[in-house]
Amino acid sequence: MNTEKLRRAVRESGEEDNMFYFDPRIIDWDEYFQHIHLPAIQPNIKKLFLLVRASDPNMALHRLQSEVINKDLFRVIKEKYGKNMHTFISQKIKVVAGDVSLENFGVMDFDLLNEMRRQVDVIVNSAATTKFDERYDLALAINTLGSKHVSDFVNECFNMKLLLHVSTGLNL
Ligand SMILES: NC(=O)c1ccc[n+]([C@@H]2O[C@H](COP(=O)([O-])OP(=O)(O)OC[C@H]3O[C@@H](n4cnc5c(N)ncnc54)[C@H](OP(=O)(O)O)[C@@H]3O)[C@@H](O)[C@H]2O)c1
């Protein structure tokens, strides 16, 4: 949609037509995602530990399935892997039921925690409450202590290379 609008705007302006014109309709997007985009980003990620806010592992798995995997975004992977989709997902993604407001994310399975400490080398943390009128204790627990718990965990990891903390800075 945006590329189409951009293409129209470039054509209408006339001047940069030769430099920038291309027709996005000639791109086979399924083919692009399956053979270029996904292969380019996926092989370097051996395993993803995905922290999902949930009371237990089954509930976390259910959330992954219903809120992520079942979305249309995953259609191309489903078509590619067919019946092996579940095996592919379970090899790549380890769902962890947890809560950043708790120390060790509330994970009581110490074997799992140690596995994460050994294997995790990149952490992306975007867990947050984004309500401006959030209850003070919840905002403190999730956004402030949550960041501290992530940072504490980073210091316990043996091979940590990168912590990417996604947040918002406001000047009030
Ligand atoms: N979206 C933007 O345009 C934008 C722009 C700039 C900066 N940011 C910043 O980026 C961060 C994420 O924003 P977002 O838009 O992605 O927010 P979001 O859609 O509300 O996602 C926040 C996620 O954090 C999870 N979470 C909340 N509390 C948690 C806890 N205690 N333990 C584990 N997970 C928890 C939520 O899980 P549940 O599904 O269980 O609620 C949700 O999946 C925020 O700091 C925000 O200020 C966002």
The ligand as a MOL file (V3000), in Angstrom:
LIG
                    3D

  0  0  0     0  0            999 V3000
M  V30 BEGIN CTAB
M  V30 COUNTS 48 52 0 0 0
M  V30 BEGIN ATOM
M  V30 1 N 4.7090 1.2850 20.5400 0
M  V30 2 C 5.4040 2.3670 20.3040 0
M  V30 3 O 5.1510 3.1110 19.3310 0
M  V30 4 C 6.5710 2.7650 21.1710 0
M  V30 5 C 7.3840 3.8200 20.7950 0
M  V30 6 C 8.4780 4.1680 21.5770 0
M  V30 7 C 8.7400 3.4710 22.7480 0
M  V30 8 N 7.9090 2.4610 23.1240 0 CHG=1
M  V30 9 C 8.2290 1.8020 24.3820 0
M  V30 10 O 8.4550 0.4430 24.1070 0
M  V30 11 C 8.0560 -0.3430 25.2480 0
M  V30 12 C 7.0420 -1.3740 24.7730 0
M  V30 13 O 5.9430 -0.6930 24.1960 0
M  V30 14 P 4.7970 -1.4800 23.3990 0
M  V30 15 O 4.0870 -0.4890 22.5700 0
M  V30 16 O 5.3850 -2.6970 22.7500 0 CHG=-1
M  V30 17 O 3.8420 -1.8920 24.6080 0
M  V30 18 P 2.7890 -3.0620 24.6490 0
M  V30 19 O 2.2530 -3.3560 23.2970 0
M  V30 20 O 1.8460 -2.7180 25.7660 0
M  V30 21 O 3.6560 -4.3260 25.0590 0
M  V30 22 C 4.2070 -4.4120 26.3170 0
M  V30 23 C 4.4340 -5.8760 26.5950 0
M  V30 24 O 5.0260 -5.9740 27.8760 0
M  V30 25 C 4.4430 -7.0980 28.4930 0
M  V30 26 N 4.5070 -6.9730 29.9370 0
M  V30 27 C 3.9390 -6.0230 30.6960 0
M  V30 28 N 4.1950 -6.2730 31.9820 0
M  V30 29 C 4.9250 -7.3980 32.0160 0
M  V30 30 C 5.4860 -8.1630 33.0670 0
M  V30 31 N 5.3450 -7.7980 34.3520 0
M  V30 32 N 6.1950 -9.2710 32.7650 0
M  V30 33 C 6.3420 -9.6490 31.4770 0
M  V30 34 N 5.8300 -8.9710 30.4260 0
M  V30 35 C 5.1340 -7.8590 30.7110 0
M  V30 36 C 2.9950 -7.1080 28.0340 0
M  V30 37 O 2.4990 -8.3970 28.2180 0
M  V30 38 P 0.9450 -8.7200 28.2640 0
M  V30 39 O 0.6200 -9.1210 26.8490 0
M  V30 40 O 0.8460 -9.8310 29.2390 0
M  V30 41 O 0.2110 -7.4960 28.6950 0
M  V30 42 C 3.1470 -6.7000 26.5810 0
M  V30 43 O 3.3320 -7.8260 25.7620 0
M  V30 44 C 7.4830 0.6430 26.2590 0
M  V30 45 O 8.4930 0.9770 27.1760 0
M  V30 46 C 7.1050 1.8330 25.4140 0
M  V30 47 O 7.1190 3.0270 26.1790 0
M  V30 48 C 6.8530 2.0660 22.3570 0
M  V30 END ATOM
M  V30 BEGIN BOND
M  V30 1 1 1 2
M  V30 2 2 2 3
M  V30 3 1 2 4
M  V30 4 1 4 5
M  V30 5 2 4 48
M  V30 6 2 5 6
M  V30 7 1 6 7
M  V30 8 2 7 8
M  V30 9 1 8 9
M  V30 10 1 8 48
M  V30 11 1 9 10
M  V30 12 1 9 46
M  V30 13 1 10 11
M  V30 14 1 11 12
M  V30 15 1 11 44
M  V30 16 1 12 13
M  V30 17 1 13 14
M  V30 18 2 14 15
M  V30 19 1 14 16
M  V30 20 1 14 17
M  V30 21 1 17 18
M  V30 22 2 18 19
M  V30 23 1 18 20
M  V30 24 1 18 21
M  V30 25 1 21 22
M  V30 26 1 22 23
M  V30 27 1 23 24
M  V30 28 1 23 42
M  V30 29 1 24 25
M  V30 30 1 25 26
M  V30 31 1 25 36
M  V30 32 1 26 27
M  V30 33 1 26 35
M  V30 34 2 27 28
M  V30 35 1 28 29
M  V30 36 1 29 30
M  V30 37 2 29 35
M  V30 38 1 30 31
M  V30 39 2 30 32
M  V30 40 1 32 33
M  V30 41 2 33 34
M  V30 42 1 34 35
M  V30 43 1 36 37
M  V30 44 1 36 42
M  V30 45 1 37 38
M  V30 46 2 38 39
M  V30 47 1 38 40
M  V30 48 1 38 41
M  V30 49 1 42 43
M  V30 50 1 44 45
M  V30 51 1 44 46
M  V30 52 1 46 47
M  V30 END BOND
M  V30 END CTAB
M  END
